[in-house]
Amino acid sequence: MKITVQRSGGIAAMTRVWSVEAVSPVDKERWLPIVEACPWDEAKGQAKTINQPDRFMYSIRAGQRRATLPDRAVTGPWQELVECAKAEGSESSGRLGSRR
């Protein structure tokens, strides 16, 4: 399972991307509970909320799941997923799906 967190916006309007490849059974055992704890269905309404100026937006992918969240909604299980991806994933700048 590939997990990708893209953070865009902020004062500098820079985009940063963190990616994790959970391929081995050990990796999947670690990441699956973190991914499944996130309220993916509830996140669908979050993308439609008005983005605040100079705040971050997060686009999160985990396997077939997708969510776009404003900075203020990245709490609880979402925050754990984002922080783990930032700490353990490989970082790049750019957009989701871009080839670098």
N, C-alpha and C positions, 0 to 999 in steps of 0.2 A: 504494500500500500504506500502510495506517495502522499505526503502531507506537505502542503505549501501554504505559507502565510505571507501575504503581501500587505505592506503598510504604505499608504500613500497620503499625501497632504502635509499638514503641518505648516509652520511658518516658511520653511525653505522649499516646500512642495517637492520634496525628494521622495522617491519610491525605493523601498528596500524589500527584499524577498528572502525568506528563509525556507529551505527545503530539507525534508527528511525522507529517506527511503527505508521504510520498515519492511524488509524482505525476509530476514531470518525469522525462525519461530520465536526466538528470544525477543527480537525487536517488535514483532507483532504482538506478543504477550504484553510488552511494556506499553505500546502505543494504543492498542485497541480500546482498553478501558478509558483512556483519556479522551479519545475521539467519541466513543459512545456516550460519555457523560454529558457532552454538549447538546443543548436543545436545538437541533438542526431545524425542526419544523417551526419553532417559534422565531427563528432568525429570519424567516422569509419576510415578515412584516417590518423588520428592522431596516432593511435596505431602502425602504420608502420614506423613512423619517428624514427630516431636513438635516442636511449636513451643516455643521457650524463652521464658520470661517476659521482658518488656522488650526483646525483639529484633524486628527488622523482618521482615516477610514481603513478598515481591515477587510481584505478578501481572503477567505480561508477555504482551502480544498483539502479533502481527505478521502481518497478513493473516488467514489461517485458523488460524495456529498459536497455541497457548495453553500457558502454563507458570505454575505457582505454586511459588515457591522460598523456603526460609528464607534469611535473611541470609547464613549461613555457606556456602551453595551458590552465591552470586553471585560466582563467580571466573572467570578465563579469559575465554572469549568472552561469557559472560553479563555479566561485569563491564564489558567493552567496550561491549556493547549498552546497558546501564543508564547508564553514564557518558556515552555519546554522546547518548542520549535526554535526559538531564538537562541537558547542555550546549547542545544545539541545539533541543530541543523547547519547546513552550509549556507552562507550568506552571499547574496548578489544584489546588485542594484538593477532596476529595470522592471519589466512587466511580467505578469504571469503568462506563461506560454511562449515568451520570447526565447530565442536561442542565443546563448552567449558562450 
